[in-house]
Amino acid sequence: MSMIWLSALVVLLLIVLSGFFSGSETALTATSRARMRQLEKSGDRRAGIVNHLIRDRERLIGAILLGNNLVNILASAIATSFFLTLFGQAGVAYATLVMTLIVLVFGEVLPKTLAIGSPDRASRAVAPIIAPIVVVFSPVTIAVQFVVQRVLRLFGHEPQSGLALVSPADEIRGQVDLFHAEGSVVKAERDRLGGLLDLGELDVADIMVHRTNMHTVDADDPPEQALQQILNAPYTRVPIWQEEPENIVGVVHVKDILRRLSTGESDAASIDLREVATEPWFVPETTSLSDQLNAFLKRKAHFALVVDEYGEVQGLVTLEDIIEEIVGDIADEHDVEVEGVRRQPDGSLIVDGAVAVRDVNRAMDWTLPDEAATTMAGLVIHEARIIPEPGQVFTFFGFRFRVLRKVRNRITSLRVTPLARPTGSPAATG
């Protein structure tokens, strides 16, 4: 009888160890690396052990799985011997049924559920115990990894380590979207964080003011007329051109003009814009927003002209434009309010063709693609594969786009209506 109780006690102890290994695996794989790093910086020794363990996840998981399988198999073997003694050959079936139920509930589901409820706290609790186990099992886990890699190579698969399936930026973006869906992060905060992450993926061409919308002044205009145009503009910096609008020869700052007028150096009729203007700064349209932001800060500049691969001016970009990608629109008392997006009572939008797809997505919390086209008009032309006429209707990405107005080859106004059931593939109707 004493042997029976001893066997039962050993099986119970092994089940507890199984639960410990299962819970430890869940806690250490689900714990927040960022949170552990912050705790380690604040002096938490156990957080430091956790960080040390999860730096080599393959070795950690190998040691835990080895310990878990060892105790599970040993518990099953002892239980089978125990039931064979009591029930003969039928004890094998009884042992299988009982041990499956016990291991499933107490060795897997229960400890994993407890660990996933508070992985940071659980990982810090088990780390000091798991660390020496990983060291002891290291020779075995290394041998197992070697065998696994050799077997995979036999089937033509070359194991690759250290490759992330998603970039850190995508991982952060996914976490932010998840927290927003759960209500932990409001939309404005999500947009700011998303805009910051997008700086490395967007080019200046994606946010620049196109040359057709640039406010420029002819340097050869009469000085009083040119000054009036500059002072009437809602901008502090205005490009000036000679001979043709694309030939930008300088950038005039309103403060420089006012300084000359206030000191009496010149009057309105004698100011030469080319003398007041600073040399224009040209940047390639393929420059990323993060690089351009750093360039602005390094040069202590706020304004740059964007050129294509042929050196032709395509538009302009400012420091404010980049900052607005992070914090949203910045309006001041001199901004001109342009109603590019107008909500309609039926739930649709009247959108100017030049409005950026990203701006519509931010305003409406939509997910229209902005990889192939920057503006709403560009999106319609790209998907329709034609330059549409007023009145034509196109349906794609779960929205209906009706062309309202067109000037030459430019779509100037669209009506965008969300559909109740998004369509899977683009379709068009005339």
Backbone hydrogen bonds, N-H to C=O, Kabsch-Sander energy under -0.5 kcal/mol:
donor,donor_aa,acceptor,acceptor_aa,energy
5,W,1,M,-2.1
6,L,2,S,-2.2
7,S,3,M,-2.6
8,A,4,I,-2.4
9,L,5,W,-2.4
10,V,6,L,-2.4
11,V,7,S,-2.6
12,L,8,A,-2.3
13,L,9,L,-2.3
14,L,10,V,-2.5
15,I,11,V,-2.2
16,V,12,L,-2.0
17,L,13,L,-2.2
18,S,14,L,-2.3
19,G,15,I,-2.5
20,F,16,V,-2.2
21,F,17,L,-2.6
22,S,18,S,-2.5
23,G,19,G,-2.8
24,S,20,F,-2.4
25,E,21,F,-2.3
26,T,22,S,-2.0
27,A,23,G,-2.6
28,L,24,S,-2.7
29,T,25,E,-1.7
30,A,26,T,-1.8
31,T,27,A,-1.2
33,R,31,T,-0.6
36,M,32,S,-2.4
37,R,33,R,-2.2
38,Q,34,A,-2.1
39,L,35,R,-2.3
40,E,36,M,-2.5
41,K,37,R,-2.1
42,S,38,Q,-1.5
43,G,40,E,-1.4
44,D,39,L,-2.6
45,R,43,G,-0.8
48,G,44,D,-1.4
49,I,45,R,-1.6
50,V,46,R,-2.3
51,N,47,A,-2.5
52,H,48,G,-2.0
53,L,49,I,-2.1
54,I,50,V,-2.6
55,R,51,N,-0.8
56,D,53,L,-1.0
57,R,54,I,-0.6
60,L,56,D,-2.1
61,I,57,R,-3.2
62,G,58,E,-2.0
63,A,59,R,-2.0
64,I,60,L,-2.3
65,L,61,I,-2.9
66,L,62,G,-2.1
67,G,63,A,-2.4
68,N,64,I,-2.8
69,N,65,L,-2.7
70,L,66,L,-2.2
71,V,67,G,-2.1
72,N,68,N,-2.2
73,I,69,N,-2.6
74,L,70,L,-2.1
75,A,71,V,-2.4
76,S,72,N,-2.3
77,A,73,I,-2.4
78,I,74,L,-2.4
79,A,75,A,-2.4
80,T,76,S,-2.4
81,S,77,A,-2.1
82,F,78,I,-2.3
83,F,79,A,-2.5
84,L,80,T,-2.3
85,T,81,S,-1.7
86,L,82,F,-1.3
87,F,83,F,-3.2
88,G,84,L,-1.8
90,A,87,F,-1.0
91,G,88,G,-1.8
92,V,89,Q,-1.5
94,Y,90,A,-1.9
95,A,91,G,-2.9
96,T,92,V,-2.2
97,L,93,A,-2.4
98,V,94,Y,-2.8
99,M,95,A,-2.6
100,T,96,T,-1.9
101,L,97,L,-1.8
102,I,98,V,-2.6
103,V,99,M,-2.9
104,L,100,T,-2.2
105,V,101,L,-2.3
106,F,102,I,-2.6
107,G,102,I,-0.8
107,G,103,V,-1.0
108,E,103,V,-0.7
109,V,104,L,-2.9
110,L,105,V,-2.5
112,K,108,E,-2.1
113,T,109,V,-2.5
114,L,110,L,-2.1
115,A,111,P,-2.4
116,I,112,K,-2.5
117,G,113,T,-1.0
118,S,114,L,-0.7
118,S,115,A,-0.8
122,A,118,S,-2.5
123,S,119,P,-2.7
124,R,120,D,-1.7
125,A,121,R,-1.4
126,V,122,A,-2.1
127,A,123,S,-1.8
129,I,126,V,-1.0
130,I,126,V,-2.7
131,A,127,A,-2.5
133,I,129,I,-1.0
134,V,130,I,-2.6
135,V,131,A,-1.7
136,V,132,P,-2.5
137,F,133,I,-2.6
138,S,134,V,-0.7
138,S,135,V,-0.7
141,T,137,F,-2.7
142,I,138,S,-2.7
143,A,139,P,-1.9
144,V,140,V,-2.6
145,Q,141,T,-2.6
146,F,142,I,-2.1
147,V,143,A,-2.2
148,V,144,V,-2.7
149,Q,145,Q,-2.5
150,R,146,F,-2.0
151,V,147,V,-2.5
152,L,148,V,-2.4
153,R,149,Q,-1.9
154,L,150,R,-1.5
155,F,151,V,-1.0
155,F,152,L,-0.6
156,G,153,R,-1.7
157,H,152,L,-2.5
158,E,156,G,-0.6
164,A,162,G,-0.6
171,E,167,S,-2.3
172,I,168,P,-2.5
173,R,169,A,-2.6
174,G,170,D,-2.5
175,Q,171,E,-2.0
176,V,172,I,-2.6
177,D,173,R,-2.5
178,L,174,G,-2.2
179,F,175,Q,-2.6
180,H,176,V,-2.3
181,A,177,D,-2.4
182,E,178,L,-1.8
183,G,179,F,-0.6
183,G,180,H,-0.8
184,S,179,F,-2.3
185,V,179,F,-1.1
190,R,186,V,-2.3
191,D,187,K,-2.7
192,R,188,A,-2.0
193,L,189,E,-2.5
194,G,190,R,-2.7
195,G,191,D,-2.7
196,L,192,R,-2.1
197,L,193,L,-2.0
198,D,194,G,-1.7
199,L,195,G,-0.6
199,L,196,L,-0.8
200,G,197,L,-0.6
201,E,198,D,-1.3
202,L,198,D,-2.0
204,V,287,T,-2.4
205,A,285,E,-1.5
206,D,203,D,-1.6
207,I,203,D,-0.5
207,I,204,V,-1.0
208,M,204,V,-1.6
209,V,316,L,-2.9
210,H,208,M,-0.7
211,R,314,Q,-2.1
213,N,210,H,-2.1
214,M,211,R,-0.8
216,T,214,M,-0.8
217,V,239,P,-1.9
219,A,217,V,-0.5
219,A,241,W,-3.0
221,D,218,D,-1.7
226,A,222,P,-2.8
227,L,223,P,-2.9
228,Q,224,E,-2.0
229,Q,225,Q,-1.9
230,I,226,A,-2.1
231,L,227,L,-2.8
232,N,228,Q,-1.8
233,A,229,Q,-0.8
233,A,230,I,-0.6
238,V,252,V,-2.6
240,I,250,G,-2.7
241,W,217,V,-2.1
242,Q,247,N,-1.6
244,E,242,Q,-3.0
247,N,244,E,-2.2
248,I,246,E,-1.5
249,V,240,I,-2.3
250,G,240,I,-1.2
251,V,278,T,-2.0
252,V,238,V,-2.9
254,V,236,T,-2.8
254,V,252,V,-0.5
256,D,253,H,-0.9
257,I,253,H,-1.3
258,L,254,V,-2.5
259,R,255,K,-2.2
260,R,256,D,-1.7
261,L,257,I,-2.3
262,S,258,L,-2.5
263,T,259,R,-1.8
264,G,260,R,-0.7
265,E,260,R,-1.1
266,S,260,R,-1.1
270,S,267,D,-1.5
271,I,267,D,-1.0
273,L,271,I,-0.7
275,E,272,D,-1.2
276,V,272,D,-1.6
277,A,273,L,-2.5
278,T,251,V,-2.6
282,F,280,P,-0.6
283,V,305,L,-2.8
285,E,307,V,-1.9
287,T,284,P,-1.5
289,L,199,L,-0.7
289,L,202,L,-2.5
290,S,199,L,-1.8
292,Q,288,S,-2.6
293,L,289,L,-2.6
294,N,290,S,-2.0
295,A,291,D,-2.2
296,F,292,Q,-2.7
297,L,293,L,-2.3
298,K,294,N,-2.4
299,R,295,A,-2.6
300,K,296,F,-1.0
301,A,296,F,-2.0
304,A,317,V,-2.2
305,L,281,W,-3.2
306,V,315,G,-2.8
307,V,283,V,-2.4
308,D,312,E,-2.0
311,G,308,D,-1.8
314,Q,306,V,-3.6
315,G,306,V,-1.3
316,L,209,V,-1.7
317,V,304,A,-2.8
319,L,302,H,-2.0
322,I,318,T,-1.4
323,I,319,L,-2.3
324,E,320,E,-2.4
325,E,321,D,-0.9
325,E,322,I,-0.7
326,I,322,I,-0.6
326,I,323,I,-1.3
327,V,323,I,-2.6
328,G,324,E,-1.8
331,A,329,D,-0.6
335,D,332,D,-1.5
337,E,335,D,-0.6
338,V,336,V,-0.6
339,E,337,E,-0.6
340,G,338,V,-2.0
342,R,350,I,-2.2
344,Q,348,S,-2.6
347,G,344,Q,-2.1
349,L,416,V,-2.4
350,I,342,R,-2.7
351,V,349,L,-0.6
351,V,414,L,-3.0
352,D,340,G,-2.4
353,G,412,T,-1.2
355,V,352,D,-1.7
357,V,374,T,-2.9
360,V,356,A,-1.7
361,N,357,V,-2.6
362,R,358,R,-2.3
363,A,359,D,-2.5
364,M,360,V,-2.6
365,D,361,N,-1.6
366,W,361,N,-1.0
376,M,355,V,-2.3
377,A,353,G,-2.3
379,L,375,T,-2.1
380,V,376,M,-1.9
381,I,377,A,-2.3
382,H,378,G,-2.6
383,E,379,L,-2.2
384,A,380,V,-2.9
385,R,381,I,-1.9
391,G,403,V,-3.3
392,Q,389,E,-2.0
393,V,429,T,-1.9
394,F,401,F,-2.8
395,T,427,A,-2.9
396,F,399,F,-2.0
399,F,396,F,-1.5
400,R,417,T,-2.8
401,F,394,F,-3.6
401,F,399,F,-0.5
402,R,400,R,-0.6
402,R,415,R,-2.6
403,V,392,Q,-2.5
403,V,401,F,-0.5
404,L,402,R,-0.6
404,L,413,S,-2.3
405,R,413,S,-1.4
407,V,410,R,-2.8
408,R,406,K,-0.6
410,R,407,V,-2.6
412,T,405,R,-1.7
412,T,410,R,-0.6
413,S,405,R,-1.4
414,L,351,V,-2.5
415,R,402,R,-2.4
416,V,349,L,-2.7
416,V,414,L,-0.5
417,T,400,R,-2.5
417,T,415,R,-0.5
419,L,398,G,-2.5
427,A,395,T,-3.1
429,T,393,V,-2.8
